[in-house]
Amino acid sequence: MITITYPTYNSQVQLWKSTLEELVMSHQFVENTNETPQLTNNKEHIEGYENIEKYIAELTEFQKVWFSCACN
């Protein structure tokens, strides 16, 4: 399960939440006083808005490739 801790709920956190819901990924969001948002997925640990954005974008791309039809 993906867990994201964040200092304040904002539009970026909302976008991450919406994207993970669209991907049907198991996730949890926890408001925390940390200055930097953090994402944990099993043994992976990502910090910072840009790095989390990149990680979620890579998940989105992976899912597109995984479910694409290679029926040629």
N, C-alpha and C positions, 0 to 999 in steps of 0.2 A: 504494500500500500504506500502511496505517496503521501507524505506529510509535509505541509508547508506552514512554517511559522512566520508571522509578519508583525511589524510594529503597529501599523494602523491600516484599517480596511480602506482601500482606495480603488480607483478605476483599474489599476494594473492587477491587483489581487482579484477583482471581479472578473477580469478577462481570463486570468489563469483558471479560475473556478469554472467559468463557462466552457473553456476549451477542454478541461479534463472531463467535464460532464458530457460534452459532445463525443469525446473519445471513449466514453464508458470505462474510465479508469477509476479504480478504487482510490479514493483520496480523502484527506482530512485537512482542514484549515484551522489553525490555532493562533489566536491573537496573543502576542508575546511582546514584552517591552524591549526585545532586542532591537538594536538600531538597524540591523541588516536582516532582510528576509532570508530564510533558509529552507531548502528542500531536502528531504531525506527519502530515499527509495532503496530499501534493503540496505546494502552497504555503501551506496552512493550518497554523497553529501555535497550539495551545491549551495553557494552563498551569493547573494546580490541579485538585484532586479534583472540586470542584463543577462547574467548566467542562467537564472531560472527561466527567463524568456527563451533563451537559446535551447535549453534542455527540453522545454515543452514543445518548441517548434520541431526539434529533432524527433520527439515522440510522435508528433502529428505526421511527419514525413514517413517515419517507419511504419505507422499504421496504414498509410496510403499504399505503400509498396507491398506490405503484407497482404492486404485485401484486394490488390489489383489482380485482374485476370491475366494470366500468362498463357492464354489458350490460343496459341497460334498454330 
